[in-house]
Amino acid sequence: MLLETSALVIGGGPAGATAARFLSGAGVDTLLVERDCSYVKPCGGGIPSGGFNEFHLPQNLIKKKIGRIIIVSPGDRRIEINLKGGHLYITERGVFDQALRSLATQNGASLVEGEFTGFEKAGGAFLSSVRRKDDGEEISVKSKYIIASDGITFSAGKNCAFKQPRHLYTISATMRRFDGDACEFWFGNSHASNYYSWIFPSNESASIGTGSSNPKELPGLLDNFITRKFGSNMESLSRNNEIDRPKVFPVPCWRGGPYSHGNVLFLGDAAGMVMPTTYEGIYYAMKSGQFAATAIIEGRPDNYRRMLEERFKYRFLVMSLFRRLFFRSDRTIEKWIRIHEYSAVQEIAC
Ligand SMILES: Cc1cc2nc3c(=O)[nH]c(=O)nc-3n(C[C@H](O)[C@H](O)[C@H](O)COP(=O)(O)OP(=O)(O)OC[C@H]3O[C@@H](n4cnc5c(N)ncnc54)[C@H](O)[C@@H]3O)c2cc1C
């Protein structure tokens, strides 16, 4: 079967679904391909309220509104920050991504559940292969643009022979019973290296996890964090059915792209758009979707990179520098956290 469209969007996460929403909303013929519409990405699901509201997203996607953040240093220095002028909204990623895809299809985008497996150039267009999920049929899709929003799979990037952005790794699980109203960020090399350990409460449950550049050490780090935070361990929480099975998942390290290759545009995690130090990526994925769509609607795909850089490059560079300076040892992290005691810094950082 051969389908023809103007924009083929690969991946229906926050980046791809948002690009499809804006493209189809402007009347651009758009085909969104998501390999598994029931997929739930391992994620804390936290989005600043300002970013959430900017996209006019349905309020029923908010599982919890967080107004307070707790930061705990390696040496047990504890800082509580009341968020001023907004909240951190906690969403459930499976539901959130589905809702974003619905906004795209309501605007007229077509949605195919299937896996993109590669593309080749065909004159001035692209000919992509997609394997449909329900019957395994191979579909060919001819398109003028390819939106590569397939997250860390980076399949279109590999097709362009691009080097994938480097990764850090996370391990996370859902605690089935958790009573708390603050997002907690815990620092310390014994349970998080180059990263932090977190607790993001949702409705009576919480996402708990930690990160490292070495995936092999993750289970031990999570165990150490559970011991530090709860005085318990993974085994006993699992035995009492208090926690899900943990999942390991990579998080890209921002390196300034790749953003585009002719009419192939890279978005969200596929472009490494995750903020160094905080490791938040949902808002930046949605913004990259909006910018990519705008560039295509205006017939200037080369403007996409400029829009991203004008808006975010400086912030990403500064946070990247902070990460290199401070996320090195418990001693340097202790300094990083001390800075957050100043309310002026809290206002910039939170
Ligand atoms: C444990 C963890 C916690 C996190 N917590 C937060 C947080 O609280 N707040 C925050 O802002 N960020 C968080 N992040 C980062 C955030 O999850 C990502 O930055 C964000 O999901 C990126 O969106 P995306 O659309 O670029 O990619 P994704 O969300 O990964 O979406 C990619 C989509 O493409 C699909 N796909 C992949 N390959 C193909 C293919 N070949 N064909 C078709 N479809 C394909 C996938 O199924 C997926 O649906 C977290 C990350 C991790 C790992």
Ligand as a Chemical Component Dictionary entry (heavy atoms), coordinates in Angstrom:
data_LIG
# 
_chem_comp.id                   LIG 
_chem_comp.type                 NON-POLYMER 
_chem_comp.pdbx_formal_charge   0 
_chem_comp.three_letter_code    LIG 
# 
loop_
_chem_comp_atom.comp_id 
_chem_comp_atom.atom_id 
_chem_comp_atom.alt_atom_id 
_chem_comp_atom.type_symbol 
_chem_comp_atom.charge 
_chem_comp_atom.model_Cartn_x 
_chem_comp_atom.model_Cartn_y 
_chem_comp_atom.model_Cartn_z 
_chem_comp_atom.pdbx_ordinal 
LIG C1  C1  C 0 12.429 8.113  34.224 1  
LIG C2  C2  C 0 12.209 9.410  33.515 2  
LIG C3  C3  C 0 11.529 10.435 34.163 3  
LIG C4  C4  C 0 11.274 11.640 33.491 4  
LIG N1  N1  N 0 10.554 12.592 34.134 5  
LIG C5  C5  C 0 10.270 13.751 33.495 6  
LIG C6  C6  C 0 9.442  14.727 34.109 7  
LIG O1  O1  O 0 8.911  14.546 35.208 8  
LIG N2  N2  N 0 9.205  15.888 33.434 9  
LIG C7  C7  C 0 9.739  16.134 32.182 10 
LIG O2  O2  O 0 9.516  17.204 31.627 11 
LIG N3  N3  N 0 10.505 15.193 31.564 12 
LIG C8  C8  C 0 10.759 14.009 32.168 13 
LIG N4  N4  N 0 11.507 13.057 31.530 14 
LIG C9  C9  C 0 11.922 13.295 30.124 15 
LIG C10 C10 C 0 10.713 13.095 29.183 16 
LIG O3  O3  O 0 10.103 11.863 29.467 17 
LIG C11 C11 C 0 11.134 13.133 27.709 18 
LIG O4  O4  O 0 11.998 14.223 27.506 19 
LIG C12 C12 C 0 9.925  13.263 26.779 20 
LIG O5  O5  O 0 9.119  12.123 26.839 21 
LIG C13 C13 C 0 10.391 13.456 25.327 22 
LIG O6  O6  O 0 9.258  13.421 24.457 23 
LIG P1  P1  P 0 9.437  12.912 22.949 24 
LIG O7  O7  O 0 8.110  13.053 22.307 25 
LIG O8  O8  O 0 10.611 13.574 22.333 26 
LIG O9  O9  O 0 9.853  11.372 23.059 27 
LIG P2  P2  P 0 9.029  10.163 23.681 28 
LIG O10 O10 O 0 8.156  10.611 24.765 29 
LIG O11 O11 O 0 10.042 9.104  23.966 30 
LIG O12 O12 O 0 8.103  9.689  22.483 31 
LIG C14 C14 C 0 8.623  8.971  21.382 32 
LIG C15 C15 C 0 7.490  8.158  20.792 33 
LIG O13 O13 O 0 7.944  7.564  19.587 34 
LIG C16 C16 C 0 7.493  6.231  19.508 35 
LIG N5  N5  N 0 8.429  5.527  18.612 36 
LIG C17 C17 C 0 9.710  5.216  18.867 37 
LIG N6  N6  N 0 10.261 4.609  17.797 38 
LIG C18 C18 C 0 9.291  4.561  16.853 39 
LIG C19 C19 C 0 9.249  4.035  15.521 40 
LIG N7  N7  N 0 10.327 3.481  14.945 41 
LIG N8  N8  N 0 8.084  4.111  14.834 42 
LIG C20 C20 C 0 6.972  4.687  15.403 43 
LIG N9  N9  N 0 6.962  5.181  16.656 44 
LIG C21 C21 C 0 8.117  5.132  17.373 45 
LIG C22 C22 C 0 7.509  5.745  20.963 46 
LIG O14 O14 O 0 6.633  4.653  21.143 47 
LIG C23 C23 C 0 7.057  7.013  21.706 48 
LIG O15 O15 O 0 5.656  7.062  21.882 49 
LIG C24 C24 C 0 11.768 11.835 32.163 50 
LIG C25 C25 C 0 12.476 10.815 31.523 51 
LIG C26 C26 C 0 12.682 9.612  32.182 52 
LIG C27 C27 C 0 13.414 8.500  31.449 53 
# 
loop_
_chem_comp_bond.comp_id 
_chem_comp_bond.atom_id_1 
_chem_comp_bond.atom_id_2 
_chem_comp_bond.value_order 
_chem_comp_bond.pdbx_ordinal 
LIG C1  C2  SING 1  
LIG C2  C3  SING 2  
LIG C2  C26 DOUB 3  
LIG C3  C4  DOUB 4  
LIG C4  N1  SING 5  
LIG C4  C24 SING 6  
LIG N1  C5  DOUB 7  
LIG C5  C6  SING 8  
LIG C5  C8  SING 9  
LIG C6  O1  DOUB 10 
LIG C6  N2  SING 11 
LIG N2  C7  SING 12 
LIG C7  O2  DOUB 13 
LIG C7  N3  SING 14 
LIG N3  C8  DOUB 15 
LIG C8  N4  SING 16 
LIG N4  C9  SING 17 
LIG N4  C24 SING 18 
LIG C9  C10 SING 19 
LIG C10 O3  SING 20 
LIG C10 C11 SING 21 
LIG C11 O4  SING 22 
LIG C11 C12 SING 23 
LIG C12 O5  SING 24 
LIG C12 C13 SING 25 
LIG C13 O6  SING 26 
LIG O6  P1  SING 27 
LIG P1  O7  DOUB 28 
LIG P1  O8  SING 29 
LIG P1  O9  SING 30 
LIG O9  P2  SING 31 
LIG P2  O10 DOUB 32 
LIG P2  O11 SING 33 
LIG P2  O12 SING 34 
LIG O12 C14 SING 35 
LIG C14 C15 SING 36 
LIG C15 O13 SING 37 
LIG C15 C23 SING 38 
LIG O13 C16 SING 39 
LIG C16 N5  SING 40 
LIG C16 C22 SING 41 
LIG N5  C17 SING 42 
LIG N5  C21 SING 43 
LIG C17 N6  DOUB 44 
LIG N6  C18 SING 45 
LIG C18 C19 SING 46 
LIG C18 C21 DOUB 47 
LIG C19 N7  SING 48 
LIG C19 N8  DOUB 49 
LIG N8  C20 SING 50 
LIG C20 N9  DOUB 51 
LIG N9  C21 SING 52 
LIG C22 O14 SING 53 
LIG C22 C23 SING 54 
LIG C23 O15 SING 55 
LIG C24 C25 DOUB 56 
LIG C25 C26 SING 57 
LIG C26 C27 SING 58 
# 
